[in-house]
Amino acid sequence: MSIWWSLHLRREAASVPLARRLLIGTMETAGVDPDISFDLSVALSEACANAVEHGGDDRPGEPSRASEAYRVTAYLDGEKCRIEVSDSGPGFPARRAVRRSAIAALTAEDGRGLSLIEQLADHVHCRNRPGRGAVISFDKILKWREGNPLVARGGTTAGV
């Protein structure tokens, strides 16, 4: 089974739970294990929150532009889910500027989102497009609910 969807969302806080609910609903319908769904939904929420907060070229007094939006794409294909969140902001700062000491990261008010995504996903890739935005993609191997009719005996999804 293969499912994919893509959303074009405004950079507003209300867009984060919308993307999360759509992902959870898709995974529930497909029969994905709830623990895996939860991990991916938290990772997606963090990636969306980063896009909402940092993903635009906010200049006071200028009208709304394309930078007021970001895109979320999710692919459930066979045994893997890949999620990609892209924005049109300034991109990630240099990697060295992002790293902090472990103690500082624990006490910081923000800046833990990418670390959390790395803990919840199997593979994370950040692509920087300076001046054109950033893309974070992450994947996770799927596990299926017990008794899921879409899963064949061998543990793979039926029809794949």
Buried (B, 14 or more C-beta within 10 A) or exposed (E): BEEEEEBEBEBEEEBBEBBBEBBBEBBEEBBBBEEBBBBBBBBBBBBBBBBBBBBBBEEEEEEEEEBBBBBBBBBBBBBEBBBBBBBBBBBBEEEEEEEBEEEEEEEEEEEBBBBBBBEBBEEBEBEBBEEBBBBBBBBBEBBBBEEBEBBEEEEBBEEE
